[in-house]
Amino acid sequence: MALGKVIGMDIFSLEYGILSFLHEVRRASQKEILFSISCSPATLQRKLGFLGARGLIGAAIDVSDKRRRVFTLMDPVRRILDEELAHFADWRPNGKNSTDGLSALVDRLEKRLNIDIFGSEYKISVTIYFNNGITNLSLLEKSGIPRGSFYSVLKKLKNSEIIYYNIDKIDKRIKRYYINSEIEEKIDDYHEILSNWSSEIFRN
């Protein structure tokens, strides 16, 4: 999935990236996960510990090399991803009319897995995408990002020119946020890619 590289941000949270990778390959060593996820070894170690403590992944000694551990999804987690991808494989996006299907998928996954699916930058970006002209307070509420990190992420997105704001014409105290039209088009295209990707994963 190339959208993250195209618009300069991580789309999925590291936690979901790890689960998604293990769903595709079934089992992997820490080194293999690190190569796929592209984060620091220390960060990956923390994330694997977090997912293990939540009962989402398990670890065992690799029978072919007893010096290393391999990680797998717990069976209930694999079933959840199988079920949700099956639903998603039948979803056909149509620009902004896709909001219900995409939002429903993400909401179900987050509730069932009890983790964030999207990264913070993409959460804010896609919230604006679906609500162009949203006020900063509504954006804070709808994005679900803790206030402590919300404003720093917002500033980074503005500095990267992914989003911008205009002052409200009636109430000058209010900022209304919009997504860059170029980014908006790329997200439109990405929804079709998401659908094709999920269909391919489910068939495999």
N, C-alpha and C positions, 0 to 999 in steps of 0.2 A: 504494500500500500504506500503510494508515493506522496500523498497529500502533505504529510508532515514535512517532508523535505522541500516540497514546492512552496509552502507558506511559512516555513521556518519555525515549526513547533512540534512537540510530541502530541500526537492525537490521543493515544491511550495512556492510562496510568501504568506505571511499572508493574503494579500488582496484576492488572489484567493482561498486560503483555506477557508476563510469565505464564499465567494460566492458559492463555491462548496458544503460546508456543508449545506447552506440554500437551495441550489438546491435539495439536497437529502431529507432534513427533512421538507422543505416548510416554516416552521416558528420555531423560537427558541428564548429563552431568552438569555440575556447576559451571565448568568451563564452557560447555556447549551453550548453556543458557546465557552466560555472559557475552558470548560472541553474538548471539541473536538479539539480545536486549540492548546492548551498548550502554552500560552504565559502569560506575566504578565497582571493583570487587567488594569494597566495604558496604556500598549501598545494596548490592545484590544480596550480600550475606544477611543484612537487616531485613530485606524484603522476603527472603526465603524463610527466615525465622518467624516473621509476622504471619505469612501464609500457613506455615506449619502449625503455629499456635492456634490459628483459626480453624484448623482441621480441613484445610482446602487442598493441601499437598502432603505427600508422604515421602520418606527417604529410606533407601536401603543400600546395603553394600553391593556394588556391581559384581556379579558372579564371574565376569570375565576379567576383572581387575580389582582385586580386593583392597587396593589402596585408595579407591575413590568411591563416592556415593553417587547414586542416581536418584533423580526426583521424578515423581509421577503424580498425576491428579488422583485424588481420592475418588472412589467410584461414584458417590452421589454428585460430586462436582462435574465429573465427565457426563453424567446423565443430564444435568442441568444445561450444560453447554450444548449437548446434542439436541435437546428439546428446543432451546431458544434459537439455535442456528437453523433448525428445521422450520420454525415459524418464519425466521428472517429470510430463508431461501425463497419463500413464496411472496415476499414483499417486493413490490415494484415501485421505486421512487418516482416522483413527478415534481421536481423542483421543491418549492416550499410546501406543497401539498403532502410531502413525505414526512412532515413533522410528527404526525400521530404515530406512524409506524416506527420511526426511529426512536422517538421518545419512549414509546411503550416498551420497545426492546431493551433500551438502556435502563429504564425504571425497573423492569422485572429482574434483569440481571443484577442490578445493584441490591435489590431487596433479597434476592435468593442467595447471592454470594456474600453480601454484606461488605462489599468493597466499592471504591470508586472505579468506574469504567473509563471515563475520559480524564485526561490530564487537566490541570487547572486552566492553562492558557486556552485550550480548545473548548473547555466548558464555557468560559466567558465568550469566546468568539462565536460559538454555535448558538448561544443564548441570544446574542445580538443578531445573528443571522436570522433567527426565527422571529425576532422582535425588534426590527430596525426602528430606531428612534426611542428606544427604551431609556428610562431615567436611571441614574446611577443607583438609587435606592432599590428600585425594582430589579435592576440587574444583580445587585448583591443578593437579594432574596431568591430570585429565580435560579441563579447559577449554583447556589448551595455551597459556595466557597466560604470558609471562615473569614470573618472581617479582618483578622490579623494579616492574612496573606492576600486578600482580595485587592487592596489598593496597590500593592507592589506589582501584582500580575497585570492589573489594569494599566499601570504606568508603562510597563514593559511592552504591552501590546500597542499602546499609543506611540511609543518611541520607535517601534518597528513599523509603524504606519499600516498595521493590520486593521486597526479600528481608529475612529476619530469621533469627536463630539461637536455639537452645535449648542449654543445657548438657546433655551426655550424662548419663543417669541413673546409669550405673555408673562411668564415668570422668569426673570433674568437670573434667579438663584439656581435654576434647574439646568443641568446638563443632559442632553439627549445623545445617546451613543449610536453610532452607525458602523457597519462593516464596510471596509474598502470594497468597491465594486469588483475589482479584479479578484479579490479573495472570495467574494460571494459566488462568482462564476466557477471558481475552482471547487468550492464546496458542493455546488450543484452537480458538477461532473463526478465528484467523489461519491455521491450517494449511489450512482449507478455502479461504480466500482465496488462499493460495499456489498451491494446486492449480488453481483457476480461472484465476488470472493466468498461470501457465505454459502452460496449455492455450490461452489466448487468444493469447499471444505466439507460440507455435509455429504456430498456424493462420495468423498474419499473416506 
